[in-house]
């Protein structure tokens, strides 16, 4: 059995309806009952924020590793991670990953040009 939960998303005028398994609803209710959260909606908003933050961190780590291996350009790493170009350079420098200057192939140059067009 699934429970339909009404979630009011911050800065949006319309609610979002989701189905969650009964077991998860019961667990959520325990957190509300214990006072950790005022209501289910607050718990779900916080869980979603934390989940999305985790995805952003994973995207950054993936981008750093692909750049380190030489699989993607700095521009692509910045795009995939959601960081700006200069911020990505800073992150790579902090991790002592050398910044490659210029594209190493025509396809990498074209990729950098596409990314630059999106950023600008």
N, CA, C and O of each residue as an XYZ file, in Angstrom:
480
protein
N       0.847     -1.181      0.000
C       0.000      0.000      0.000
C       0.887      1.236      0.000
O       1.919      1.269      0.670
N       0.481      2.246     -0.751
C       1.205      3.506     -0.802
C       0.356      4.601     -0.168
O      -0.874      4.537     -0.178
N       1.018      5.585      0.371
C       0.360      6.713      0.989
C       0.632      7.931      0.127
O       1.778      8.159     -0.260
N      -0.374      8.710     -0.181
C      -0.197      9.918     -0.969
C       0.048     11.068     -0.008
O      -0.736     11.315      0.908
N       1.148     11.760     -0.238
C       1.552     12.846      0.647
C       1.508     14.154     -0.128
O       2.000     14.215     -1.255
N       0.949     15.170      0.431
C       0.882     16.489     -0.170
C       2.085     17.281      0.320
O       2.243     17.500      1.521
N       2.935     17.712     -0.612
C       4.125     18.475     -0.244
C       3.998     19.871     -0.830
O       3.777     20.019     -2.032
N       4.132     20.885     -0.009
C       4.164     22.253     -0.498
C       5.628     22.630     -0.668
O       6.359     22.723      0.318
N       6.068     22.849     -1.906
C       7.454     23.167     -2.187
C       7.664     24.664     -2.001
O       6.853     25.480     -2.440
N       8.758     25.007     -1.348
C       9.084     26.401     -1.086
C       9.230     27.151     -2.409
O       9.844     26.635     -3.343
N       8.689     28.333     -2.499
C       8.755     29.214     -3.657
C       7.946     28.708     -4.845
O       8.144     29.179     -5.965
N       7.064     27.783     -4.631
C       6.190     27.324     -5.699
C       4.760     27.425     -5.191
O       4.493     27.230     -4.005
N       3.866     27.727     -6.083
C       2.494     27.925     -5.658
C       1.654     26.648     -5.706
O       0.545     26.617     -5.172
N       2.165     25.616     -6.332
C       1.359     24.410     -6.435
C       1.996     23.263     -5.650
O       3.219     23.123     -5.640
N       1.179     22.449     -5.000
C       1.720     21.302     -4.254
C       2.164     20.204     -5.213
O       1.723     20.140     -6.360
N       3.038     19.354     -4.721
C       3.493     18.188     -5.464
C       2.971     16.965     -4.722
O       3.097     16.875     -3.501
N       2.393     16.035     -5.450
C       1.857     14.828     -4.840
C       2.783     13.657     -5.164
O       3.155     13.450     -6.319
N       3.143     12.909     -4.151
C       3.988     11.734     -4.356
C       3.375     10.539     -3.634
O       2.620     10.692     -2.674
N       3.713      9.359     -4.112
C       3.290      8.134     -3.435
C       4.504      7.568     -2.726
O       5.575      7.428     -3.318
N       4.332      7.246     -1.461
C       5.422      6.622     -0.716
C       4.910      5.350     -0.065
O       3.743      5.270      0.321
N       5.780      4.354      0.058
C       5.349      3.108      0.694
C       4.935      3.346      2.152
O       5.459      4.231      2.829
N       4.005      2.552      2.599
C       3.470      2.668      3.967
C       4.593      2.614      5.003
O       4.580      3.366      5.977
N       5.559      1.727      4.792
C       6.665      1.569      5.749
C       7.451      2.876      5.902
O       7.835      3.241      7.013
N       7.691      3.579      4.795
C       8.417      4.847      4.850
C       7.574      5.917      5.527
O       8.091      6.726      6.297
N       6.260      5.922      5.236
C       5.358      6.876      5.889
C       5.381      6.674      7.397
O       5.430      7.639      8.160
N       5.345      5.420      7.821
C       5.361      5.133      9.265
C       6.676      5.587      9.903
O       6.682      6.140     11.002
N       7.781      5.350      9.207
C       9.072      5.792      9.730
C       9.130      7.321      9.799
O       9.631      7.886     10.771
N       8.618      7.974      8.774
C       8.582      9.440      8.769
C       7.747      9.954      9.935
O       8.124     10.922     10.596
N       6.632      9.315     10.181
C       5.768      9.730     11.284
C       6.475      9.618     12.637
O       6.218     10.415     13.540
N       7.363      8.634     12.777
C       8.116      8.505     14.031
C       9.030      9.711     14.248
O       9.171     10.194     15.372
N       9.655     10.200     13.161
C      10.501     11.387     13.285
C       9.681     12.625     13.635
O      10.123     13.473     14.410
N       8.493     12.721     13.063
C       7.611     13.847     13.378
C       7.139     13.738     14.826
O       7.183     14.714     15.576
N       6.690     12.555     15.209
C       6.184     12.339     16.563
C       7.262     12.628     17.616
O       6.962     13.143     18.693
N       8.515     12.292     17.297
C       9.602     12.495     18.260
C      10.034     13.958     18.345
O      10.788     14.330     19.244
N       9.560     14.791     17.409
C       9.877     16.216     17.462
C      11.056     16.648     16.607
O      11.431     17.820     16.614
N      11.647     15.710     15.868
C      12.753     16.093     14.987
C      12.269     17.006     13.854
O      13.018     17.855     13.370
N      11.024     16.823     13.440
C      10.422     17.633     12.391
C       9.018     18.015     12.832
O       8.371     17.287     13.585
N       8.550     19.175     12.353
C       7.208     19.633     12.713
C       6.124     18.833     12.008
O       5.038     18.634     12.552
N       6.423     18.371     10.779
C       5.438     17.615     10.008
C       6.142     16.830      8.907
O       7.342     16.994      8.691
N       5.397     15.983      8.216
C       5.971     15.157      7.153
C       6.557     16.002      6.030
O       7.621     15.684      5.497
N       5.872     17.063      5.678
C       6.354     17.904      4.577
C       7.736     18.470      4.887
O       8.606     18.501      4.017
N       7.936     18.912      6.112
C       9.242     19.439      6.500
C      10.311     18.352      6.381
O      11.402     18.606      5.872
N      10.000     17.152      6.846
C      10.938     16.030      6.755
C      11.267     15.729      5.299
O      12.436     15.546      4.959
N      10.266     15.674      4.439
C      10.480     15.343      3.030
C      11.278     16.446      2.336
O      12.158     16.145      1.529
N      10.991     17.716      2.630
C      11.774     18.813      2.041
C      13.241     18.695      2.436
O      14.127     18.840      1.594
N      13.497     18.432      3.711
C      14.876     18.297      4.190
C      15.561     17.096      3.554
O      16.725     17.186      3.163
N      14.863     15.980      3.445
C      15.432     14.782      2.825
C      15.775     15.054      1.358
O      16.827     14.627      0.883
N      14.913     15.747      0.651
C      15.149     16.065     -0.747
C      16.331     17.011     -0.904
O      17.155     16.828     -1.800
N      16.424     18.027     -0.039
C      17.566     18.944     -0.076
C      18.874     18.179      0.121
O      19.832     18.381     -0.625
N      18.911     17.310      1.114
C      20.126     16.538      1.393
C      20.461     15.597      0.244
O      21.631     15.438     -0.105
N      19.458     14.981     -0.338
C      19.683     14.067     -1.463
C      20.270     14.826     -2.659
O      21.235     14.374     -3.274
N      19.686     15.970     -2.979
C      20.177     16.757     -4.109
C      21.592     17.271     -3.856
O      22.412     17.316     -4.773
N      21.876     17.654     -2.628
C      23.237     18.088     -2.280
C      24.215     16.936     -2.482
O      25.323     17.142     -2.977
N      23.813     15.734     -2.102
C      24.651     14.556     -2.319
C      24.925     14.312     -3.792
O      26.039     13.949     -4.169
N      23.909     14.510     -4.627
C      24.099     14.348     -6.074
C      25.076     15.385     -6.613
O      25.923     15.068     -7.449
N      24.961     16.629     -6.134
C      25.884     17.675     -6.576
C      27.316     17.312     -6.199
O      28.240     17.519     -6.986
N      27.501     16.772     -5.003
C      28.848     16.369     -4.579
C      29.363     15.231     -5.447
O      30.535     15.220     -5.822
N      28.499     14.275     -5.769
C      28.896     13.163     -6.633
C      29.280     13.677     -8.011
O      30.261     13.213     -8.592
N      28.515     14.634     -8.546
C      28.828     15.204     -9.859
C      30.194     15.884     -9.829
O      30.963     15.777    -10.785
N      30.495     16.577     -8.745
C      31.786     17.233     -8.624
C      32.896     16.192     -8.596
O      33.887     16.328     -9.313
N      32.744     15.161     -7.783
C      33.775     14.128     -7.678
C      33.969     13.403     -9.007
O      35.099     13.113     -9.401
N      32.871     13.113     -9.694
C      32.953     12.462    -10.996
C      33.711     13.359    -11.978
O      34.582     12.886    -12.708
N      33.383     14.633    -11.994
C      34.013     15.580    -12.913
C      35.505     15.713    -12.634
O      36.318     15.737    -13.559
N      35.857     15.799    -11.362
C      37.272     15.908    -10.989
C      38.034     14.676    -11.457
O      39.120     14.795    -12.025
N      37.475     13.498    -11.224
C      38.164     12.259    -11.587
C      38.309     12.118    -13.104
O      39.365     11.719    -13.595
N      37.245     12.446    -13.844
C      37.326     12.360    -15.304
C      38.336     13.351    -15.853
O      39.057     13.039    -16.801
N      38.397     14.539    -15.270
C      39.381     15.530    -15.702
C      40.793     15.040    -15.375
O      41.696     15.138    -16.206
N      40.977     14.517    -14.176
C      42.293     14.027    -13.750
C      42.806     12.950    -14.710
O      43.993     12.911    -15.031
N      41.899     12.079    -15.163
C      42.268     10.997    -16.086
C      42.471     11.498    -17.511
O      42.984     10.765    -18.357
N      42.072     12.743    -17.786
C      42.211     13.280    -19.134
C      41.050     12.935    -20.043
O      41.136     13.116    -21.257
N      39.963     12.440    -19.468
C      38.811     12.033    -20.277
C      37.934     13.205    -20.705
O      37.233     13.120    -21.713
N      37.969     14.299    -19.945
C      37.158     15.469    -20.287
C      38.000     16.739    -20.115
O      39.026     16.741    -19.435
N      37.538     17.800    -20.744
C      38.217     19.090    -20.661
C      37.822     19.824    -19.389
O      36.898     19.420    -18.684
N      38.524     20.888    -19.111
C      38.194     21.721    -17.958
C      36.793     22.307    -18.102
O      36.032     22.358    -17.136
N      36.460     22.745    -19.302
C      35.126     23.298    -19.539
C      34.026     22.277    -19.296
O      32.993     22.594    -18.706
N      34.253     21.049    -19.752
C      33.259     19.987    -19.546
C      33.163     19.637    -18.068
O      32.070     19.390    -17.559
N      34.304     19.613    -17.371
C      34.289     19.329    -15.933
C      33.486     20.394    -15.192
O      32.716     20.082    -14.284
N      33.672     21.653    -15.586
C      32.925     22.745    -14.959
C      31.429     22.586    -15.216
O      30.612     22.777    -14.316
N      31.083     22.237    -16.440
C      29.671     22.066    -16.797
C      29.041     20.904    -16.028
O      27.972     21.061    -15.437
N      29.692     19.742    -16.032
C      29.129     18.561    -15.371
C      28.990     18.744    -13.864
O      28.045     18.245    -13.252
N      29.933     19.458    -13.279
C      29.925     19.628    -11.822
C      28.998     20.747    -11.363
O      28.663     20.840    -10.182
N      28.583     21.598    -12.305
C      27.753     22.732    -11.920
C      28.560     23.895    -11.365
O      28.002     24.851    -10.827
N      29.872     23.807    -11.500
C      30.767     24.873    -11.041
C      31.082     25.777    -12.224
O      30.989     25.351    -13.375
N      31.444     26.982    -11.954
C      31.933     27.855    -13.011
C      33.339     27.439    -13.408
O      33.989     26.666    -12.704
N      33.799     27.948    -14.525
C      35.110     27.602    -15.056
C      36.216     27.932    -14.052
O      37.062     27.090    -13.753
N      36.202     29.154    -13.537
C      37.247     29.575    -12.594
C      37.163     28.800    -11.284
O      38.195     28.455    -10.708
N      35.967     28.526    -10.809
C      35.800     27.756     -9.579
C      36.333     26.341     -9.768
O      36.953     25.779     -8.865
N      36.089     25.765    -10.947
C      36.587     24.419    -11.216
C      38.103     24.410    -11.223
O      38.715     23.481    -10.696
N      38.726     25.430    -11.811
C      40.184     25.536    -11.797
C      40.696     25.599    -10.360
O      41.700     24.972    -10.019
N      40.003     26.354     -9.533
C      40.377     26.483     -8.120
C      40.273     25.130     -7.403
O      41.173     24.759     -6.649
N      39.202     24.408     -7.629
C      38.994     23.094     -7.007
C      40.099     22.128     -7.425
O      40.659     21.414     -6.593
N      40.405     22.112     -8.713
C      41.447     21.218     -9.209
C      42.811     21.589     -8.618
O      43.585     20.711     -8.237
N      43.096     22.872     -8.545
C      44.366     23.321     -7.967
C      44.472     22.928     -6.501
O      45.528     22.482     -6.053
N      43.374     23.091     -5.742
C      43.373     22.710     -4.329
C      43.665     21.224     -4.157
O      44.247     20.811     -3.153
N      43.261     20.427     -5.135
C      43.486     18.977     -5.079
C      44.790     18.580     -5.759
O      45.076     17.399     -5.956
N      45.567     19.590     -6.109
C      46.875     19.396     -6.743
C      46.787     18.606     -8.044
O      47.643     17.775     -8.346
N      45.735     18.885     -8.802
C      45.569     18.295    -10.128
C      45.994     19.350    -11.135
O      45.409     20.432    -11.179
N      47.005     19.053    -11.946
C      47.503     20.046    -12.898
C      46.415     20.483    -13.883
O      45.626     19.672    -14.369
N      46.400     21.776    -14.156
C      45.462     22.335    -15.131
C      46.107     22.208    -16.504
O      47.208     22.708    -16.734
N      45.410     21.536    -17.409
C      45.916     21.404    -18.776
C      45.590     22.683    -19.532
O      44.478     23.201    -19.432
N      46.549     23.189    -20.281
C      46.298     24.415    -21.038
C      45.927     24.065    -22.469
O      46.675     23.396    -23.181
N      44.794     24.520    -22.858
C      44.341     24.324    -24.221
C      43.840     22.918    -24.492
O      44.212     21.968    -23.803
N      42.994     22.796    -25.501
C      42.477     21.480    -25.869
C      43.566     20.627    -26.494
O      44.479     21.139    -27.142
N      43.461     19.325    -26.293
C      44.452     18.395    -26.839
C      44.008     17.789    -28.160
O      44.772     17.073    -28.807
N      42.778     18.075    -28.561
C      42.284     17.547    -29.837
C      41.214     18.488    -30.381
O      40.704     19.355    -29.671
N      40.895     18.301    -31.627
C      39.854     19.113    -32.258
C      38.513     18.893    -31.568
O      37.770     19.849    -31.344
N      38.194     17.641    -31.228
C      36.906     17.368    -30.580
C      36.847     18.031    -29.198
O      35.790     18.511    -28.788
N      37.978     18.061    -28.479
C      37.995     18.730    -27.178
C      37.837     20.238    -27.357
O      37.184     20.884    -26.538
N      38.418     20.808    -28.406
C      38.267     22.240    -28.683
C      36.813     22.569    -28.995
O      36.286     23.576    -28.522
N      36.162     21.720    -29.790
C      34.752     21.931    -30.120
C      33.881     21.814    -28.871
O      32.930     22.575    -28.692
N      34.215     20.857    -28.015
C      33.479     20.672    -26.764
C      33.623     21.909    -25.874
O      32.644     22.386    -25.301
N      34.853     22.425    -25.764
C      35.090     23.627    -24.964
C      34.295     24.810    -25.509
O      33.751     25.601    -24.738
N      34.227     24.931    -26.816
C      33.484     26.018    -27.450
C      31.999     25.916    -27.135
O      31.358     26.928    -26.854
N      31.449     24.721    -27.179
C      30.030     24.520    -26.831
C      29.757     24.892    -25.383
O      28.770     25.565    -25.084
N      30.631     24.453    -24.486
C      30.460     24.753    -23.062
C      30.552     26.246    -22.828
O      29.766     26.808    -22.065
N      31.517     26.897    -23.483
C      31.680     28.349    -23.328
C      30.425     29.076    -23.801
O      30.001     30.055    -23.187
N      29.835     28.597    -24.889
C      28.607     29.207    -25.394
C      27.464     29.090    -24.398
O      26.641     29.999    -24.295
N      27.402     27.991    -23.667
C      26.351     27.808    -22.656
C      26.577     28.710    -21.449
O      25.629     29.248    -20.878
N      27.834     28.869    -21.067
C      28.169     29.672    -19.876
C      27.971     31.143    -20.153
O      27.462     31.878    -19.307
N      28.377     31.583    -21.354
C      28.281     33.000    -21.700
C      26.902     33.280    -22.203
O      26.593     34.419    -22.555
